[in-house]
Amino acid sequence: MQFILDTLGKIGFEWQMALFNLINFLILFWILKRYAFGPVMKVLKQRHKEVSDSVENIQKAKTELQMSQQKSQQLIDEAKVEANGVVEAAHEHAKKLSGTMKEKAKEEIELLISQAKKNIDIDKEEMREDLRKETAQLVVAAVEKVIGEKFDKKKDEAFISKMVSSIK
C-alpha cells in the first residue's frame, strides 16, 4: 500500500486532502439532500403532475371535440333528411292541390258552359216568342190592309192564335 501512496504522492496526490474533500462532499451532499433536493423534488413532482393532468385534459378535450363534431355532423345529416322529406311532402301536396284546383276549375268551366247554354236557350225562346208576336202583328196589319176592315180585340186574338199555330 505504501507503494501506491508513494506513486500517488509523486503525482501530487495527498490522501489526507482527499479524505478531507470526501468528508466535505458527504456533508454538503447530506445538507443538499436534506434541505434542497427534497423541496426541489417536491416541486418537480408537482410540476410533473400538473403537466400530466394537462395532457389528460387535452386528451379529454380532443375526445369531446371529436364527439361533438360527430354529433353535429349527425344532426346536420338528420336535418338534411328531414328537410328533404319536408320538400317532398310539399311537392306532393302541391301536386294534389294543383290537381284539385284543375278539377275545380274544370267543374266551374262546365258549370259556366251549361249556364251559358241555358241562357242561350232562354234568349232563343224569348227571340222566337218576340218573332211570333211581331209576325202575328205584321200578319194582322197585312190582313187589315187586304181586307180593309179593322179587327176588334177578340177577332184579333183568335186570328193571331190561328196563325201562330199554323206557323208552328
ROSE-4610 file (N, C-alpha, C; in Angstrom, 1 decimal, always signed):
// ROSE-4610
residu = [M/M/M/Q/Q/Q/F/F/F/I/I/I/L/L/L/D/D/D/T/T/T/L/L/L/G/G/G/K/K/K/I/I/I/G/G/G/F/F/F/E/E/E/W/W/W/Q/Q/Q/M/M/M/A/A/A/L/L/L/F/F/F/N/N/N/L/L/L/I/I/I/N/N/N/F/F/F/L/L/L/I/I/I/L/L/L/F/F/F/W/W/W/I/I/I/L/L/L/K/K/K/R/R/R/Y/Y/Y/A/A/A/F/F/F/G/G/G/P/P/P/V/V/V/M/M/M/K/K/K/V/V/V/L/L/L/K/K/K/Q/Q/Q/R/R/R/H/H/H/K/K/K/E/E/E/V/V/V/S/S/S/D/D/D/S/S/S/V/V/V/E/E/E/N/N/N/I/I/I/Q/Q/Q/K/K/K/A/A/A/K/K/K/T/T/T/E/E/E/L/L/L/Q/Q/Q/M/M/M/S/S/S/Q/Q/Q/Q/Q/Q/K/K/K/S/S/S/Q/Q/Q/Q/Q/Q/L/L/L/I/I/I/D/D/D/E/E/E/A/A/A/K/K/K/V/V/V/E/E/E/A/A/A/N/N/N/G/G/G/V/V/V/V/V/V/E/E/E/A/A/A/A/A/A/H/H/H/E/E/E/H/H/H/A/A/A/K/K/K/K/K/K/L/L/L/S/S/S/G/G/G/T/T/T/M/M/M/K/K/K/E/E/E/K/K/K/A/A/A/K/K/K/E/E/E/E/E/E/I/I/I/E/E/E/L/L/L/L/L/L/I/I/I/S/S/S/Q/Q/Q/A/A/A/K/K/K/K/K/K/N/N/N/I/I/I/D/D/D/I/I/I/D/D/D/K/K/K/E/E/E/E/E/E/M/M/M/R/R/R/E/E/E/D/D/D/L/L/L/R/R/R/K/K/K/E/E/E/T/T/T/A/A/A/Q/Q/Q/L/L/L/V/V/V/V/V/V/A/A/A/A/A/A/V/V/V/E/E/E/K/K/K/V/V/V/I/I/I/G/G/G/E/E/E/K/K/K/F/F/F/D/D/D/K/K/K/K/K/K/K/K/K/D/D/D/E/E/E/A/A/A/F/F/F/I/I/I/S/S/S/K/K/K/M/M/M/V/V/V/S/S/S/S/S/S/I/I/I/K/K/K]
num = [1/1/1/2/2/2/3/3/3/4/4/4/5/5/5/6/6/6/7/7/7/8/8/8/9/9/9/10/10/10/11/11/11/12/12/12/13/13/13/14/14/14/15/15/15/16/16/16/17/17/17/18/18/18/19/19/19/20/20/20/21/21/21/22/22/22/23/23/23/24/24/24/25/25/25/26/26/26/27/27/27/28/28/28/29/29/29/30/30/30/31/31/31/32/32/32/33/33/33/34/34/34/35/35/35/36/36/36/37/37/37/38/38/38/39/39/39/40/40/40/41/41/41/42/42/42/43/43/43/44/44/44/45/45/45/46/46/46/47/47/47/48/48/48/49/49/49/50/50/50/51/51/51/52/52/52/53/53/53/54/54/54/55/55/55/56/56/56/57/57/57/58/58/58/59/59/59/60/60/60/61/61/61/62/62/62/63/63/63/64/64/64/65/65/65/66/66/66/67/67/67/68/68/68/69/69/69/70/70/70/71/71/71/72/72/72/73/73/73/74/74/74/75/75/75/76/76/76/77/77/77/78/78/78/79/79/79/80/80/80/81/81/81/82/82/82/83/83/83/84/84/84/85/85/85/86/86/86/87/87/87/88/88/88/89/89/89/90/90/90/91/91/91/92/92/92/93/93/93/94/94/94/95/95/95/96/96/96/97/97/97/98/98/98/99/99/99/100/100/100/101/101/101/102/102/102/103/103/103/104/104/104/105/105/105/106/106/106/107/107/107/108/108/108/109/109/109/110/110/110/111/111/111/112/112/112/113/113/113/114/114/114/115/115/115/116/116/116/117/117/117/118/118/118/119/119/119/120/120/120/121/121/121/122/122/122/123/123/123/124/124/124/125/125/125/126/126/126/127/127/127/128/128/128/129/129/129/130/130/130/131/131/131/132/132/132/133/133/133/134/134/134/135/135/135/136/136/136/137/137/137/138/138/138/139/139/139/140/140/140/141/141/141/142/142/142/143/143/143/144/144/144/145/145/145/146/146/146/147/147/147/148/148/148/149/149/149/150/150/150/151/151/151/152/152/152/153/153/153/154/154/154/155/155/155/156/156/156/157/157/157/158/158/158/159/159/159/160/160/160/161/161/161/162/162/162/163/163/163/164/164/164/165/165/165/166/166/166/167/167/167/168/168/168]
x = [+0.8/+0.0/+0.9/+1.9/+2.9/+3.3/+3.5/+3.9/+2.8/+1.6/+0.5/+0.5/+0.7/+0.7/+1.9/+3.1/+4.3/+4.0/+3.5/+3.2/+2.2/+1.2/+0.2/+0.8/+1.7/+2.4/+3.3/+3.9/+4.8/+3.9/+2.8/+2.0/+1.2/+1.4/+0.8/-0.5/-0.8/-2.0/-1.7/-2.5/-2.4/-3.6/-3.5/-4.6/-5.4/-4.7/-5.4/-6.3/-5.8/-6.6/-7.8/-7.6/-8.7/-9.7/-9.3/-10.2/-11.0/-10.3/-11.0/-12.0/-11.7/-12.6/-13.8/-13.5/-14.6/-15.6/-15.0/-15.9/-16.7/-16.1/-16.8/-17.9/-17.6/-18.6/-19.7/-19.5/-20.6/-21.5/-20.8/-21.6/-22.4/-21.8/-22.5/-23.7/-23.4/-24.5/-25.6/-25.3/-26.4/-27.2/-26.5/-27.2/-28.1/-27.6/-28.4/-29.6/-29.3/-30.4/-31.4/-31.0/-32.0/-32.8/-32.1/-32.8/-33.1/-32.3/-32.5/-33.2/-32.7/-33.2/-34.7/-35.1/-36.5/-37.5/-37.3/-38.2/-38.2/-36.9/-36.8/-37.5/-37.4/-38.0/-39.6/-40.0/-41.4/-42.0/-41.3/-41.7/-41.7/-40.7/-40.6/-41.8/-42.1/-43.2/-44.5/-44.7/-45.9/-46.0/-44.9/-44.9/-45.2/-44.6/-44.9/-46.4/-46.9/-48.4/-49.2/-48.9/-49.6/-49.6/-48.4/-48.2/-49.0/-48.9/-49.7/-51.2/-51.6/-53.1/-53.5/-52.6/-52.9/-52.9/-52.0/-52.1/-53.4/-53.8/-55.1/-56.2/-56.2/-57.3/-57.3/-56.2/-56.1/-56.7/-56.3/-56.8/-58.4/-58.9/-60.3/-61.0/-60.4/-60.9/-60.9/-59.8/-59.8/-60.9/-61.1/-62.1/-63.5/-63.7/-65.0/-65.3/-64.2/-64.3/-64.7/-64.0/-64.4/-65.8/-66.2/-67.6/-68.6/-68.3/-69.2/-69.3/-68.1/-68.1/-69.0/-68.8/-69.6/-71.1/-71.4/-72.9/-73.4/-72.6/-73.1/-73.2/-72.3/-72.5/-73.7/-73.9/-75.1/-76.4/-76.4/-77.6/-77.8/-76.7/-76.8/-77.4/-76.9/-77.4/-78.9/-79.3/-80.7/-81.5/-81.0/-81.7/-81.9/-80.8/-80.9/-82.0/-82.0/-83.0/-84.4/-84.6/-85.9/-86.3/-85.3/-85.6/-86.1/-85.4/-85.7/-87.2/-87.5/-88.8/-89.9/-89.6/-90.5/-90.7/-89.6/-89.7/-90.5/-90.3/-91.0/-92.5/-92.8/-94.2/-94.9/-94.1/-94.7/-94.9/-94.0/-94.1/-95.4/-95.6/-96.7/-98.0/-98.0/-99.1/-99.5/-98.4/-98.6/-99.3/-98.8/-99.4/-100.9/-101.2/-102.6/-103.4/-102.9/-103.6/-103.8/-102.8/-102.9/-103.9/-103.9/-105.0/-106.4/-106.5/-107.8/-108.2/-107.3/-107.6/-108.0/-107.3/-107.7/-109.1/-109.4/-110.7/-111.8/-111.5/-112.5/-112.7/-111.6/-111.7/-112.5/-112.2/-112.9/-114.4/-114.8/-116.2/-116.8/-116.1/-116.6/-116.8/-115.9/-116.0/-117.2/-117.4/-118.5/-119.8/-119.8/-121.0/-121.3/-120.2/-120.4/-120.9/-120.4/-120.8/-122.3/-122.7/-124.1/-125.0/-124.6/-125.4/-125.5/-124.4/-124.4/-125.4/-125.3/-126.2/-127.7/-128.0/-129.3/-129.7/-128.8/-129.1/-129.4/-128.6/-128.8/-130.1/-130.5/-131.8/-132.9/-132.7/-133.8/-133.9/-132.7/-132.7/-133.3/-133.1/-133.6/-135.1/-135.6/-137.1/-137.7/-137.0/-137.6/-137.6/-136.5/-136.5/-137.6/-137.8/-138.8/-140.2/-140.4/-141.7/-141.9/-140.8/-140.9/-141.2/-140.5/-140.6/-142.1/-142.6/-144.0/-145.0/-144.7/-145.6/-145.5/-144.3/-144.1/-144.7/-144.5/-145.0/-146.6/-147.1/-148.6/-149.1/-148.4/-148.9/-148.7/-147.7/-147.5/-148.6/-148.9/-149.9/-151.3/-151.6/-152.8/-152.8/-151.7/-151.7/-151.8/-151.2/-151.4/-152.8/-153.4/-154.8/-155.7/-155.5/-156.4/-156.3/-155.1/-154.9/-155.6/-155.4/-156.0/-157.5/-158.0/-159.5/-160.1/-159.4/-159.8/-160.7/-160.8/-161.6/-160.7/-161.1/-160.3/-160.9/-160.0/-160.4/-160.6/-161.6/-161.6/-160.7/-160.6/-159.7/-159.9/-161.2/-161.5/-161.1/-161.5/-161.1/-159.6/-159.0/-157.5/-156.9/-157.3/-156.7/-156.9/-158.1/-158.5/-157.6/-157.6/-156.8/-155.3/-154.8/-153.3/-153.1/-154.0/-153.7/-153.8/-154.7/-154.8/-153.5/-153.0/-151.8/-150.6/-150.5/-149.3/-149.3/-150.4/-150.5/-150.2/-150.6/-150.3/-148.8/-148.1/-146.7/-145.9/-146.3/-145.5/-145.4]
y = [-1.1/+0.0/+1.2/+1.1/+2.2/+2.6/+1.6/+1.8/+2.7/+2.4/+3.1/+4.6/+4.8/+6.1/+6.9/+6.2/+6.9/+7.3/+6.4/+6.7/+7.9/+7.8/+8.9/+10.2/+10.1/+11.3/+11.9/+11.2/+11.7/+12.5/+12.2/+12.9/+14.1/+14.2/+15.3/+15.0/+13.7/+13.3/+13.1/+13.8/+13.7/+13.1/+11.9/+11.2/+11.9/+12.7/+13.5/+14.5/+15.1/+16.2/+15.5/+14.3/+13.6/+13.2/+12.7/+12.3/+13.5/+14.6/+15.9/+16.3/+16.2/+16.6/+15.6/+14.3/+13.4/+13.7/+14.0/+14.3/+15.6/+16.6/+17.8/+17.5/+16.7/+16.3/+15.6/+14.7/+13.9/+14.9/+15.8/+16.7/+17.6/+18.1/+19.0/+18.3/+17.0/+16.2/+16.0/+15.7/+15.5/+16.7/+17.9/+19.2/+19.4/+19.2/+19.5/+18.5/+17.2/+16.3/+16.6/+17.0/+17.3/+18.6/+19.7/+21.0/+21.4/+20.9/+21.4/+20.4/+19.2/+18.2/+17.8/+17.8/+17.4/+18.4/+19.8/+20.7/+20.8/+20.6/+20.7/+19.5/+18.3/+17.1/+17.2/+17.9/+18.1/+19.0/+20.1/+21.0/+20.3/+19.4/+18.7/+17.7/+17.0/+16.1/+16.8/+17.9/+18.7/+19.2/+19.7/+20.1/+18.9/+17.8/+16.6/+16.2/+16.3/+16.0/+17.0/+18.3/+19.3/+19.1/+18.8/+18.5/+17.3/+16.2/+15.0/+15.3/+16.1/+16.4/+17.3/+18.2/+19.0/+18.1/+17.2/+16.3/+15.5/+15.0/+14.2/+15.1/+16.4/+17.3/+17.6/+17.7/+18.0/+16.8/+15.6/+14.4/+14.3/+14.6/+14.6/+15.7/+16.8/+17.9/+17.5/+16.8/+16.3/+15.3/+14.4/+13.4/+14.0/+15.0/+15.7/+16.5/+17.1/+17.8/+16.9/+15.7/+14.8/+14.3/+14.0/+13.6/+14.6/+15.9/+17.0/+17.2/+17.0/+17.2/+16.0/+14.8/+13.7/+14.0/+14.5/+14.7/+15.9/+16.9/+18.0/+17.5/+16.7/+16.1/+15.3/+14.5/+13.6/+14.5/+15.6/+16.5/+17.1/+17.5/+18.1/+17.1/+15.9/+14.9/+14.6/+14.5/+14.3/+15.5/+16.7/+17.9/+17.9/+17.5/+17.4/+16.4/+15.2/+14.2/+14.7/+15.4/+15.9/+17.0/+17.9/+18.9/+18.3/+17.3/+16.6/+16.0/+15.5/+14.9/+16.0/+17.2/+18.3/+18.8/+18.9/+19.3/+18.4/+17.1/+16.1/+16.1/+16.3/+16.4/+17.6/+18.8/+20.0/+19.8/+19.1/+18.8/+18.0/+16.9/+16.1/+16.9/+17.7/+18.5/+19.5/+20.0/+21.0/+20.3/+19.0/+18.2/+18.0/+17.5/+17.3/+18.5/+19.6/+20.9/+21.3/+21.1/+21.5/+20.7/+19.4/+18.5/+18.9/+19.2/+19.6/+20.9/+21.9/+23.1/+23.0/+22.1/+21.8/+21.3/+20.3/+19.7/+20.7/+21.6/+22.6/+23.6/+24.0/+24.9/+24.3/+23.0/+22.3/+22.3/+22.0/+21.9/+23.3/+24.4/+25.7/+26.1/+25.7/+25.9/+25.2/+23.9/+23.2/+23.8/+24.3/+25.0/+26.2/+27.0/+28.2/+27.9/+26.9/+26.5/+26.1/+25.3/+24.8/+26.0/+27.0/+28.1/+29.0/+29.1/+29.9/+29.2/+27.9/+27.2/+27.5/+27.4/+27.7/+29.1/+30.0/+31.4/+31.6/+30.9/+31.0/+30.4/+29.3/+28.6/+29.6/+30.2/+31.1/+32.3/+32.9/+34.0/+33.6/+32.4/+31.9/+31.8/+31.3/+31.2/+32.5/+33.5/+34.8/+35.4/+35.2/+35.8/+35.1/+33.8/+33.1/+33.7/+33.9/+34.4/+35.8/+36.7/+38.0/+38.0/+37.1/+36.9/+36.5/+35.6/+35.2/+36.3/+37.1/+38.2/+39.3/+39.5/+40.5/+40.0/+38.7/+38.1/+38.2/+37.9/+37.9/+39.3/+40.3/+41.7/+42.1/+41.7/+42.0/+41.3/+40.1/+39.4/+40.1/+40.5/+41.2/+42.5/+43.2/+44.5/+44.3/+43.2/+42.9/+42.5/+41.7/+41.3/+42.5/+43.4/+44.5/+45.4/+45.5/+46.3/+45.5/+44.2/+43.5/+43.5/+43.2/+43.1/+44.5/+45.4/+46.8/+47.0/+46.1/+46.4/+46.2/+46.8/+46.7/+45.6/+44.7/+43.7/+44.2/+43.7/+44.1/+43.1/+43.3/+42.6/+41.1/+40.7/+39.3/+38.6/+39.2/+38.7/+38.7/+39.7/+39.8/+38.6/+38.4/+37.3/+35.9/+35.7/+34.4/+34.3/+35.3/+35.2/+35.0/+35.7/+35.6/+34.1/+33.6/+32.2/+31.2/+31.4/+30.5/+30.6/+31.8/+32.0/+31.4/+31.6/+31.2/+29.6/+29.0/+27.6/+27.0/+27.7/+27.2/+27.4/+28.4/+28.7/+27.6/+27.1/+26.1/+24.9]
z = [+0.0/+0.0/+0.0/+0.6/+0.6/-0.8/-1.6/-3.0/-3.7/-3.5/-4.1/-3.6/-2.3/-1.7/-2.2/-2.4/-2.9/-4.4/-5.1/-6.5/-6.6/-5.8/-5.9/-5.4/-4.4/-3.8/-4.9/-5.7/-6.8/-7.8/-8.0/-9.0/-8.3/-7.0/-6.2/-5.5/-5.3/-4.6/-3.2/-2.3/-0.8/-0.3/+0.4/+0.8/+1.9/+2.8/+3.8/+3.2/+2.1/+1.5/+0.8/+0.2/-0.5/+0.5/+1.7/+2.7/+3.2/+3.4/+3.8/+2.8/+1.5/+0.4/+0.4/+0.6/+0.6/+1.8/+2.9/+4.1/+3.8/+3.2/+2.8/+1.8/+0.9/-0.2/+0.5/+1.4/+2.0/+2.9/+3.6/+4.4/+3.5/+2.4/+1.5/+0.9/+0.5/-0.1/+0.8/+2.1/+3.1/+3.3/+3.3/+3.5/+2.3/+1.1/-0.1/-0.1/+0.2/+0.2/+1.2/+2.4/+3.4/+3.1/+2.7/+2.6/+1.1/+0.1/-1.2/-2.1/-2.1/-3.1/-2.8/-1.5/-1.1/-1.7/-1.4/-1.9/-3.5/-4.0/-5.5/-6.1/-5.5/-6.0/-5.8/-4.7/-4.5/-5.6/-5.9/-6.9/-8.3/-8.5/-9.8/-9.9/-8.8/-8.8/-9.1/-8.4/-8.6/-10.0/-10.6/-12.0/-12.9/-12.6/-13.4/-13.4/-12.2/-12.0/-12.8/-12.7/-13.4/-14.9/-15.4/-16.8/-17.3/-16.5/-16.9/-16.8/-15.8/-15.7/-17.0/-17.4/-18.5/-19.8/-19.9/-21.1/-21.1/-19.9/-19.8/-20.2/-19.7/-20.0/-21.5/-22.1/-23.6/-24.3/-23.8/-24.5/-24.4/-23.2/-22.9/-23.9/-23.9/-24.8/-26.3/-26.7/-28.1/-28.3/-27.4/-27.5/-27.5/-26.6/-26.6/-27.9/-28.4/-29.6/-30.8/-30.8/-31.9/-31.8/-30.5/-30.3/-30.7/-30.3/-30.6/-32.1/-32.8/-34.3/-34.9/-34.4/-34.9/-34.7/-33.5/-33.2/-34.1/-34.2/-35.1/-36.5/-37.0/-38.4/-38.5/-37.4/-37.4/-37.4/-36.6/-36.6/-37.9/-38.6/-39.9/-40.9/-40.8/-41.7/-41.5/-40.2/-39.9/-40.4/-40.2/-40.7/-42.2/-42.9/-44.3/-44.7/-44.1/-44.4/-44.1/-43.0/-42.6/-43.6/-44.0/-45.0/-46.3/-46.7/-48.0/-47.9/-46.7/-46.5/-46.6/-46.0/-46.0/-47.4/-48.2/-49.6/-50.4/-50.2/-50.9/-50.6/-49.3/-48.8/-49.4/-49.4/-50.0/-51.5/-52.2/-53.6/-53.9/-53.1/-53.2/-52.9/-51.9/-51.5/-52.7/-53.2/-54.4/-55.6/-55.8/-56.9/-56.6/-55.4/-55.1/-55.2/-54.7/-54.7/-56.1/-57.0/-58.4/-59.1/-58.8/-59.4/-58.9/-57.6/-57.1/-57.7/-57.8/-58.4/-59.9/-60.6/-62.0/-62.1/-61.3/-61.3/-60.9/-59.9/-59.6/-60.7/-61.3/-62.5/-63.6/-63.8/-64.9/-64.6/-63.3/-62.9/-63.1/-62.7/-62.8/-64.3/-65.1/-66.6/-67.1/-66.7/-67.2/-66.7/-65.5/-64.9/-65.7/-66.0/-66.8/-68.2/-68.8/-70.1/-70.1/-69.1/-69.0/-68.8/-67.9/-67.7/-68.9/-69.6/-70.9/-71.9/-72.0/-72.9/-72.5/-71.2/-70.7/-71.0/-70.8/-71.1/-72.6/-73.4/-74.9/-75.3/-74.7/-74.9/-74.5/-73.3/-72.9/-73.8/-74.2/-75.1/-76.5/-76.9/-78.2/-78.1/-77.0/-76.8/-76.8/-76.1/-76.0/-77.4/-78.1/-79.5/-80.4/-80.3/-81.0/-80.7/-79.3/-78.9/-79.4/-79.4/-79.9/-81.4/-82.1/-83.5/-83.9/-83.1/-83.3/-83.1/-82.0/-81.8/-82.9/-83.3/-84.4/-85.7/-86.0/-87.2/-87.2/-86.0/-85.9/-86.1/-85.5/-85.7/-87.2/-87.8/-89.2/-90.1/-89.7/-90.5/-90.3/-89.0/-88.8/-89.5/-89.5/-90.3/-91.8/-92.3/-93.7/-94.1/-93.2/-93.5/-93.4/-92.5/-92.3/-93.6/-94.1/-95.4/-96.5/-96.6/-97.7/-97.6/-96.4/-96.2/-96.2/-95.6/-95.5/-94.2/-93.3/-92.1/-90.9/-89.9/-88.6/-87.8/-87.3/-86.4/-85.0/-84.3/-82.9/-82.1/-80.8/-80.0/-80.0/-80.0/-79.9/-81.3/-82.3/-83.6/-83.8/-83.3/-83.4/-82.7/-81.5/-80.7/-81.4/-81.8/-82.5/-83.7/-84.5/-85.8/-85.5/-84.5/-84.1/-83.7/-82.9/-82.4/-83.5/-84.4/-85.6/-86.4/-86.6/-87.5/-86.8/-85.5/-84.7/-84.7/-84.5/-84.5/-85.9/-87.0/-88.3/-88.6/-88.0/-88.3/-87.6/-86.5/-85.7/-86.5]
